[in-house]
Amino acid sequence: MNPYAPPEAAVHDLPVKPGSAFKAVALGLATDIGGTLVATVILALIYGAALGAAGVRREEIAAAMQVSATDSWFFYAMTGVGLGFSVLGGYVCARIARRSELKLGAILAAISAILGLLMAGDDGQQLGTSISLTLAGIGAVLAGARLGLKRNRAGK
């Protein structure tokens, strides 16, 4: 027997155990809603600063922040960032759960949609816009869950 030879035992990593479904949905929701809220505040500060630099009065800036027109860059930026965090929330949920990714993603999407509608309240948007944004958010969460599912099945 050669004492300098490498060991001949088969070595492999243990499979990753599935995570808690509750933890997966909770952290996915925190990522989706929390990230969207933080990004919205940052975008609102940037928008307010841009309006202030353009010479807009304080009262007009406050009024512009209350009602975001659906044809402004601020609305599109908020929508894009919000949908990005929805994808990330679905991905986080799937990666933590490592099982039933699409089912848990659907649960997360439903909770996120309900909370989004409750937080929006009556902000002056058309019903069609609210429905479209809600459906887009549900699709974004499910897309993120699907990405997480693919990553989980790849074994990474």
N, C-alpha and C positions, 0 to 999 in steps of 0.2 A: 504494500500500500504506500502510495506516494503522499507524504504529509503536505506537499506544496500544491497538490491538485485541488481545483475548486470543488465545492460540495456538489454531489450529484442529485440532491433532492429536488423535486419539482416545486418551484416557488411561484405563487400567484397571489394576486390581491383578493381579499374577500369581497363578495358582492356588496354594494352599498344598500343599506336597509332603507325601506320606505320611511318617509317622515310623517309627522302628524298632519292629518287632513285639516284640523282646526288651525294649527300653526301656519300651514300653507296658505289657507284662505285669508287668515288675519294679516299675515305679512304681505301677501299680494294686494290686499285692500289698502294697507298702509302705504305701499309703494305707489299704487294707482292714485288714490285720493290725496294722500300726503304730498306726493311729488307734484301733482297737478296744482294743489293749493300754493305750495312754495313757489313754483314756477310762475303762477299767475301773479303773485305778489311782486316778484322780481320784474316781470313784464310790465305790470302796472306802474312800478317805480320808473322804469325806463321810459314808458309812454308819457307819464307825468312830467318827467324831466325834459323830454323832447318838446312837449307842448309849452312848458315854461320857457325853454330856450327860444322858442318861436315867438314869444311875447304874448301868449294866451294868458288871460287873467285867471286868478286862482278859482273863482266861482265857475268859470267855463271849464276848467280842468276837472273840477269836482263833478260837474254835470256830465262831462264826457266819460268819466269813469263809471258813472251810474248806469248809463245806457251805452252798451257797445254795439254800434251799428254792424250789421252782418256783412257790410261791404268794406270794412276798414281792415288795415293790415293788422291791427291789434286783435281783432276777432279771429282772423286766420292764424295768427301766431299762437294765440291761446288755444285754438282748436287743435292745431298741429302738435303742440307740446302736450296737451291733455291726452290726445290719442297715443302719443309716444309713451307716456307714462302708463296708459292702459295696457299697451302691448307689454311693457316691462313688468307690470303687475301680474299679468297672466303668465309670463315666463317665470317669474319668481315663484308663483304658486305651483306651477308644474315641476320646477326643479326641486322644490322642497318636498313635495308630496311623493314624487317618484312612483306613483300609481294612480290610476283613475284620473289622469291629468285633464282630460277633456270634461269629465263630469265635474270635477272640482273647479275647473275654469269656467264652466257654465254657472255654477253656484256663485263664484266670484263676480262674474259678469252681471248676474241678476242683482246681487247686493249693491254692486257699484252703480248700476243704473238707477236703482231705487234711491240710493243716497244722493246721486247726482241730481235727480229730479227734485228731491226734497230740498237740497241746498240751493238749487236754482230758483225755486219758488216761482213767483210771477215777476220775472225780470224784464217783461216787455217783449220777449221774443215771440215770434209767430209759433203756433202749434206745430206746423210742419217743420220748422227749424229745430224745435225741441225734440220732436220724434226722430228726425234725421240724425241729430247729434247723439241721441241715446242709442239708436241702432248702430251707428258707427262705433260708439264706445263698446258696445257688446261685441261687435265684430273684432275690434282691436284686442280686447281681452282674450277672446277665443283664438285669435291669431298668435298671441303671445304664448298661450297654453300649448298650442300646436307646435310652436318652435321649441318649447321646453320638452314636449313629448319626444320630438325628433332627437333632441340632444340627450335625453335620458336613454333612449333606445340605442343610441350610438355608443353608450357605455362610458361617456365622459362625465 
